[in-house]
Amino acid sequence: MESITVGTRSDVDLDALAEGDGPIAYLAELLVALDDTEADIEHTQLIDDAQDSMQEAHNASAYNLLRRESEIASLERDTAIEMVKQEARVLLDTLLQQKGEHT
């Protein structure tokens, strides 16, 4: 087994949070947009940048031995979207906990 992903989520109204200002609103709006099949230019660029960064890390010479041993495939766009969503959700939950708006 390579990894385990915990898919539990806290119960927050992303649409309501997205109406505000600041980092919490931005993350909520990002998560709503990424669930939409027609992402706008800003979010498309964000996913492209994330995918490029992840691919660059994957291609780093430090991982040459691992690539040869496991034949890791190149990063798909859907995988990049899921990773961005996962990290955005963790960051949103952390910010909400810091503000005391969510337990």
C-alpha positions as CSV (number, residue, x, y, z in Angstrom):
1,M,0.0,0.0,0.0
2,E,1.5,3.3,-1.1
3,S,-0.8,5.7,0.7
4,I,-4.2,6.3,2.4
5,T,-6.3,9.3,1.7
6,V,-8.8,10.4,4.4
7,G,-11.8,11.8,2.6
8,T,-13.7,13.2,5.6
9,R,-14.7,16.8,5.4
10,S,-16.0,19.2,8.0
11,D,-19.5,20.6,7.3
12,V,-19.0,24.1,6.0
13,D,-21.0,26.1,3.5
14,L,-18.4,26.9,0.8
15,D,-20.8,29.1,-1.1
16,A,-21.5,31.3,1.9
17,L,-17.8,31.5,2.7
18,A,-16.9,32.3,-0.9
19,E,-19.0,35.5,-0.7
20,G,-16.6,37.1,1.8
21,D,-13.2,38.7,1.4
22,G,-9.8,37.4,2.3
23,P,-8.0,34.0,2.2
24,I,-10.9,32.0,3.6
25,A,-13.3,33.4,0.9
26,Y,-10.6,32.8,-1.8
27,L,-10.1,29.2,-0.8
28,A,-13.9,28.5,-0.5
29,E,-14.4,30.1,-4.0
30,L,-11.5,28.0,-5.4
31,L,-13.0,24.8,-4.0
32,V,-16.4,25.7,-5.5
33,A,-14.8,26.5,-8.8
34,L,-12.8,23.3,-8.9
35,D,-15.9,21.3,-8.4
36,D,-17.4,23.1,-11.5
37,T,-16.5,21.4,-14.7
38,E,-15.9,24.8,-16.5
39,A,-13.2,26.5,-14.5
40,D,-12.4,30.1,-15.4
41,I,-9.1,31.3,-16.7
42,E,-7.7,32.1,-13.2
43,H,-8.3,28.6,-11.9
44,T,-7.2,27.0,-15.1
45,Q,-3.9,28.8,-14.8
46,L,-3.6,27.8,-11.1
47,I,-4.1,24.1,-12.0
48,D,-1.6,24.4,-14.9
49,D,1.0,26.0,-12.6
50,A,0.4,23.3,-9.9
51,Q,0.6,20.5,-12.5
52,D,3.9,22.0,-13.9
53,S,5.4,22.3,-10.4
54,M,4.4,18.7,-9.5
55,Q,5.8,17.4,-12.7
56,E,9.0,19.4,-12.2
57,A,9.4,17.8,-8.7
58,H,8.6,14.4,-10.1
59,N,11.3,14.8,-12.7
60,A,13.9,16.0,-10.2
61,S,17.2,14.1,-10.3
62,A,16.7,13.1,-6.7
63,Y,13.9,10.8,-7.8
64,N,15.7,9.0,-10.6
65,L,16.2,5.8,-8.8
66,L,12.6,5.7,-7.7
67,R,11.3,6.3,-11.2
68,R,13.4,3.5,-12.6
69,E,12.2,1.1,-9.9
70,S,8.5,1.9,-10.0
71,E,7.9,3.3,-13.5
72,I,5.9,6.2,-12.2
73,A,3.7,7.7,-14.9
74,S,3.5,11.4,-15.7
75,L,1.1,13.5,-13.6
76,E,-2.4,13.7,-15.1
77,R,-4.4,16.9,-14.9
78,D,-7.2,15.3,-12.9
79,T,-4.6,14.2,-10.3
80,A,-3.3,17.8,-10.1
81,I,-6.8,19.1,-9.6
82,E,-7.5,16.6,-6.8
83,M,-4.2,17.4,-5.1
84,V,-5.0,21.2,-5.2
85,K,-8.5,20.6,-3.9
86,Q,-7.1,18.4,-1.1
87,E,-4.5,21.0,0.0
88,A,-6.9,23.9,-0.3
89,R,-9.4,22.0,1.9
90,V,-6.7,21.4,4.5
91,L,-5.7,25.1,4.5
92,L,-9.3,26.2,4.7
93,D,-10.0,24.0,7.6
94,T,-6.9,25.2,9.4
95,L,-7.8,28.9,8.8
96,L,-11.3,28.3,10.1
97,Q,-10.0,26.6,13.2
98,Q,-7.7,29.5,13.9
99,K,-10.6,31.9,13.6
100,G,-12.7,29.7,15.9
101,E,-15.4,29.4,13.2
102,H,-15.2,25.6,12.9
103,T,-14.3,22.7,15.1
